[in-house]
Amino acid sequence: MSEKENTIEVDVQDESAPGSGGASSEAADNAAASDHAELSALLEDARGKADEHWDQCLRLQADLDNLRKRAERDVASAHKFALERFAAELLPVRDSLEMGLTAFEAEGADPEKLREGVELTLQMLTSAMGKFQIREVNPRDERFDPEFHQAMSLQERDDVEPNTVVTVVQKGYLLNERLLRPAMVIVSKAPDAA
C-alpha cells in the first residue's frame, strides 16, 4: 500500500470513532447513574450506622452518669455510716458501765464485785477495739521512738540506758498500723556528771 492509502484508512477509522463514541457516552451515563445509586446507598448506610453509634454514645453517657451518681451516693453513705459497726460494738460496753454505776450507787455495794465488773467491761472494750484493728502502744522499758511516743519529760536514771521509756503516762493507739494517738511517756537520760 502506498502512503496515501494508509492515510485514507486512518481517516475512515477516525470517522467511525464518533459513532462508537455515542454508544460509549451512553454507557458512561449508565455507569455514572449506577455509581450515583451505589454512592447514595452507601451514604444512607453510613448515616444509619452514624445514627446507631450516636444512640449508643448517648446511652453510654447516660450509663456513665448514673454510675458516677451511684458511686457518689455509695461513698456518701459509707462516710455517713462508717462507724456503725464500731458503735454497735461499743453499746454493750456503755450498758455495762451504766450497770456498774447503778450498782455503785446502791447501798451495800461490794467493792470486789464492782472491781470485777469494771475488769469485764475493760475486756469488752479491748475486744471491741481489737475487732477493728485498734492496737495499744504501751512502750514501757522500750527505746524511745518519736514516731510512736511523745516525751512528757526526761528523768535522770542510772539503772537504765538513756532514751528508754521509764513511765507510760498515757498509752498510745494504732489503727491498722497507723498512729491514732502517741503514747505519752517519761524518758530516761544519763545523770549529770557534776
Secondary structure as UniProt FT lines:
FT   HELIX           3..80
FT   TURN            81..83
FT   HELIX           84..105
FT   TURN            107..108
FT   HELIX           111..131
FT   TURN            132..133
FT   STRAND          134..137
FT   TURN            140..141
FT   TURN            146..148
FT   STRAND          149..156
FT   TURN            162..163
FT   STRAND          164..170
FT   STRAND          172..175
FT   TURN            176..177
FT   STRAND          178..181
FT   STRAND          183..189
//
